[in-house]
Structure formats: C-alpha cells, structure tokens
Amino acid sequence: MLFQFAPAVQAAIMSGKYVQVFTSAGVPIGMARDAVTGQFVAHAIGAVIQNSPLSPLLAASQFVTTGAQMVQTHMGFQGVNRRVEGVSQQVVGVSQQVAGVSQQVVGVSQQVAGVSQQVAGIDAGLQSLQASVGVLQATTAMIGVGTVAGVALSAVNLWQTLKLREDVKQLKLEVKNGFIDLKKALKDQGTEIIQRIDEVAQDIKFEQHRLVLIQAYGRFLEATKLMKIALSCKDVSIKNADLANARQMLAEALADYNNPRLLSETSAAGQLRRMECAWAIEQTIVLTYQLQDEPAAVSDRLSHLQDKIRQDSLTVINRCETEDELDFLFPEITRIHDHDLAVLESWQNHVDWMRSLPPSELKLLQSADFDNSEVTANSDTNTDTTALAEPLEQLLYENLKQKSHPASLRDQMVLMMKPALRQEFESYISQQSAIAGYKTLVPANLQKASDLAVANLYWYFKVRDESEAEAVTA
C-alpha cells in the first residue's frame, strides 16, 4: 500500500522538508512529520493498491487515513473538557483575567473545531459501513438459499455490487430494513433477473432467513446511531456507557449473521455475503474500542478479524462447486484480499505504532495541527468514480480463466488467503517433476513463480498422476 498526501505535503516530502513516518520495523504509516523539528504535520488523504485507488468492498477506508485523528478524538475530548472546566473556574473566581480567559476560550473553540472534524471522519466511516452492509445483505435476495443460477450471480457480482453501493451513497436507492428494491435497481438487466427476484421472494426458506437478517441489520443500525450519540457526549462516563451498549447490540447482530444453521443452508456465494456482513460488524465493534481509547483491544480484535476473514474465505472456497460460483467468488475474494485486508492491516499497524511511542512523541502527536482536513473530506471521490468502471479484479479473472483449469483457479484463491500452503504445492511439484525428468522445476525456481504458475503446475501433475493411475488400474 502506498499512501497519498496532499500535493503540497507530497512536494515537501520529495524535497526532504517532510518525511513519511515509518515504524521501527520499516512499515509505512499514513503520516508525515517535519524533518528538522519532528513535528507531525499531515496525515495521508488516500492510498493506492497496485496502482489503483484503495477501494475496499466492506472495510471503511477512512480508518486508514484518519487513524491518528481517531486517537486525537479521545485525547481532544479530554483536553476540551479539562480546558472548559478551567475556563469556567477562572470566569467565576477571577473576573480581572477576562482578557486572558477570552484567549483561552478561543483556543478551546479551535480545539472543539478540530474534534468536530475528527468526529466527521468517524461518522463518514460509519456511513460507509452502513452502506456496505445494507447492499451486501440486499444482494442475498437475489442469491437466495441453495443452488444459484449463473445469471443470478452475475447480477450481483463484484462489479454490480459496487454499482449498487454507489447508488445507495448517492441516495438513488434506499436501504429499508436491510434490503433495497432489487427490481428497481436491476430493472435494466432483463426479465430473467426479475423472475429470479420473484422466485426468491416466494421461497419460504429464504423468508425465514430474511426475517433474521432484517433483525440483525436493525440492531446494527441502532448500534451505529448510539455510537454517533456517544461522540457528542462531553461526559466520558456517559460516552463509554453508550459505546459499551452499542457493542452489545453489535454482538447480538453478529450472532445472527454467524448463525451456523442459516449458513449451512446457503451456497458458497450466499455464505460469502453473510460473512461479509459479519466482518463489517466486527470492524464496527473494533471501532467502539478505539473510541474508548483501548489500543490493546483494538490491535487484538483487528488481528483476530484478519485471521477470521482468511479462514472464512477458505471455508467459502472449499464449498465452491460450480464454475458459476467460481466466477462470482474469485474477483470478490481478490478484492477482499488486496483492499479490505490491507485496510485492516494498516489500521492495526497504526495503532501498534502509537502504542510504541514514548510520552514525548505522544505529546507531539496530540499537539499536531493537521491543516489538510478539508482535502481528507473529499478523498473518497476517486474511489467512487473508479467503482463504476469494471473492476481490475474482474479483468484479472477473465484473463486467468483463459490460462487455468477451474480447480487451479480455486487453489489460487486458497494460496492467496493462506500463503503457507505454497510449500506443500511446491514440494509436490518438485517431487513429480524430478520423476518426470524436468530439471528446471527445482524449489529455488518454484519460490520465484506466481501463484498462477504454482497452481497450474500442481494440477498439471495431479491430472497426469490420476490419468496414469487409471491406466494402470484398467
């Protein structure tokens, strides 16, 4: 991931006046500081993944570029409250110092404005999560329960889902009870799609699922509303109590999305959609800890969530039974791997970096005056416009599909989510190539090969071995 800064800040970095922040392990952080004074001067306004703007499917990208701001939010609330109390005491007890108090009031007002900007960034992140969960859940009304026809999956694939999310953001579509009017949204895609929507609507089993999802989404929505109210509370104890209540509501919603009975009744595509909703809610739970200034809990939950996304993805991949499901899953899991996991990893890196800072550095961070907040507010525009174009993941898959066996494509997803398995694949290829007399397929060369090459070679030898075994048996 490459962080993007405002043009003036980027120019200062290129000239050596500013330097980007890195952790002690050399991991980049989306912040810049003065090369001479060490003062923190700016935060990133965006990020790029493989030459494309960061555009996660379900994660809130705002949390990558406002990680420092979220910590400042808590510190800012405390600072504002302390200073307001001090000003009030001085106004009551020392009327002669009116001029000095007035200056402090101005300072407090500026700090309040800074906190308001930080809260706006968090609010934008919550709105992004709401839109993502609403759209992802709504598409289950097309996928339904059980076997899914290819035309249904193509109507709600990665590209179409990104378009639906953009329409929700622009208020062209309304999420009501966790669903949208798919007939209205997909009216231009033909009568077969409309018939599929009607069929799912009449399915008694899906109706049972829909009622649970409506309840889960309702709890999620109420929890995010309570979180926004908590941010407006000056009393820290009230704020923390509201955030704890919101977390409980989110946990209840999460239990509905993770209901094992409902998940077992759905296809691979349907499972992925439910899991994506659950991942977004778990991310929201992480945010409640962040807003309570509990960095250890934040880091732990972010690490857990990344592991869960990888494991859940493997579960879905293993349930993939048809080429239609493969067409649906591959681009989406690639986007989740390249963008969503990158957001969560960057967020965790930022939190861990701040946890490692000495008091003097934390004081510098607290006193930082980021003057590019107005740019941050519009940093999502590139993502919104590119979302309407055919995703690169879709184009990549179409290219790979011409070069790979379906089983190889499935294993490429497996290797993507669990790279440790490459060693098993490489070992098998090396053994079989030695038997076949291929001298170039040695471990050293295989380690340099792409997942595409490794998976294809694995299945080349796998099919070859099975054919030879059948010939011997015959």
Summary of the structure (lengths in Angstrom):
residues: 474
radius of gyration: 25.5
end to end distance: 53.7
largest distance: 105.3
contacts: 1552
relative contact order: 0.11
helix: 73%
strand: 6%
